[in-house]
Amino acid sequence: MTRGAEAEKHDETLAALRRHFALQEFRAGQADVIASVLAGRNTVVVMPTGAGKSLCYQLPAVLLQGVTLVVSPLIALMKDQVEQLLARGIAATLINSTISEAERAERTRRMRDGAYRLVYVAPERFRSHAFVEALLASGVALLAIDEAHCISQWGHDFRPDYALLGQVRKRLRPPRTVALTATATPEVREDIVRSLLLKDPAVFVAGFDRPNLFLEVCPVGSDDDKRAVCAARVAEGGSGLVYCATRKAAESMHAALKLRGHEPVLYHAGMEEEDRRRAQDRFMSGKDAVAIATNAFGMGIDKPDIRFVIHAHIPRAVEAYYQEIGRAGRDALPASALLLFNHADVFTQERMIEGNHPSEAVISDIWNALVRAGAFDRGLHALANDVGASEFEVSAALRILEREGLLERQDSREAPWRLRPLEAASAPAKLSKPARAILEAVCALAATQGVASVRLQALADRASLEVDTVRRALSALEKARLLEVRRPFVGRSIRPLKQLPFHSLGLSLERVRAQEQRALLLLKRMTDYAYSRRCRRSFLLRYFGEERAESACSGCDVCHGRRTTLSMTAAAARLKPKLRDAIYKSGPEPRDVQYSERAALELRRFRRELSRDLEVPPFIVFNDKTLRALATALPATREDFLAVKGTGPTSWERFGAKVVEICVGARLAGVKTGDEASR
């Protein structure tokens, strides 16, 4: 194409951008990607979160003849993008498990008839032979694969259905394919190209440097340290995200910040859908809103004024970390990304990785339990109890067995709710009218046997209420201790497809073990980032294959100095000022304090428990000589701790806070004993 023809083509796409999307200019990198796609070239795009990847297939979709098929694993993101496209007058739809079977059939028919410019689907949709046939009849002009890192087993979010997209593409033979991701290392990019069977694709990697984002790692010794740092940052103002590794940790952080007078929202996958929606709405609409969340929160969130992202625990991979911190500072104003690092959190992530790749013994127990049951319909919690494993392990084992074609999940009809009025009796005046109506209805139904066994819809009809209102009323009555509520199993029953003992299946777990090793390696790379003493910005850019000429920057704690520090440990800070003063004024410096038998006893107990949890000999935690030195020095600060021979920064990060807590307690006991003796 001549230079003049290229300029003319650029003007056409720019005019389409303004006409269809009301945008005046392309963002950095978008124009080149769109030109590649429109020219019919297979294209791989690696752009960070917020760089505008979706436009790279949405704009070509309105200019090409035929349907653009968008593959995405994120149902919420599909819904948001379809709504935005429809609002702009662009014909788009989604076909996934959230709509009824009849609606899926209708939308598939309309797709075949050419009614849509864009159709969004989850990768699981290609399991349907009828859907693939409809696509062949429709004529796919562009196949767009979002979150393409899910294709690679080296990716931080590998999904088996994504790995099959190469065969799907081979069947559909679209004239052009674009694979897009926010986080792909060079090895992941190679996997994407190989898995999708792309020949000589154009590859665009750019925009990873975020100059307005200050990168920082703050070593912490305890959860109290984390809460103190988060509370201090929230108090400074501005909207922010605090990511926690588990639901329990998120709930604990949320409660701690509320106790300090803040009003953050809580978000994790274990919450009711309506509660999650309200939390997201509050966060998106509030100027200084703060969300405490697991990594379930954030996909599709585009709030430009997020001023900080804090990770209270180390993420599982650099890719996940970069994606999450990329939600800060999208308005190009200064923002910060802070990782609160305690090496003990690495062990937590390792345990989660191990749970996500269960042992052969666990998988065997689960399989044999399913074979005995024939069709298991009591839910994951019951199955976990039956085999003595965690729900996390059970869920992972079921995914493995399902992937191997050994089981299927079937829709299960809702069973009755079992409701028993409690003897506490009469309804308090503060009950809502619906709750009163439901309580009266249940008492009437339970009059003869003491228990009402009733379906939710029947109860709703009896009280002339909506089902959702009945559900909320039952929760309120349960919390008020007026009803004992036994919820039915609602979901999918699990049925083994072979009636064989596990050892006869011939199931190889080599791939599971290989994935586990890759996950551990990705975690090690994230740990390397936390321990890095070189420019953090350069670390990230090199990781994603974008070289940096400068050896230092002004946007990270290594090059520019820390912004976040802990003046004393949370253990010492928790003491009442009067008692803390008594400790420091009670005698000589900590290193000269007389040996404390109480501290030694507590330290030995702590060492024994920690060595058992970590499955290492006690002397690996700290040896007898160091234990005695600690019981003599009774350190109350980080500096005191590091002054004891046999300690160091790593041991401080791993268990320093607990040691200080024990030693401060022993000192405090000594101060009290001295006071009592003087009286």
PyMOL commands that set and color helices and strands:
alter all, ss='L'
color gray80, all
select helices_A, chain A and resi 3-21+30-38+55-63+75-87+101-112+123-127+129-138+148-151+160-163+165-172+186-195+223-235+247-259+273-285+318-325+343-356+360-373+379-387+391-403+433-445+456-463+467-479+502-504+510-531+536-543+557-560+570-573+577-585+590-592+597-614+618-621+624-633+638-642+649-678
alter helices_A, ss='H'
color red, helices_A
select strands_A, chain A and resi 43-46+67-71+92-95+118-121+140-145+177-181+202-205+213-219+239-243+265-267+290-293+306-311+335-341+407-412+417-421+452-454+483-486+491-496
alter strands_A, ss='S'
color yellow, strands_A
deselect
rebuild
show_as cartoon
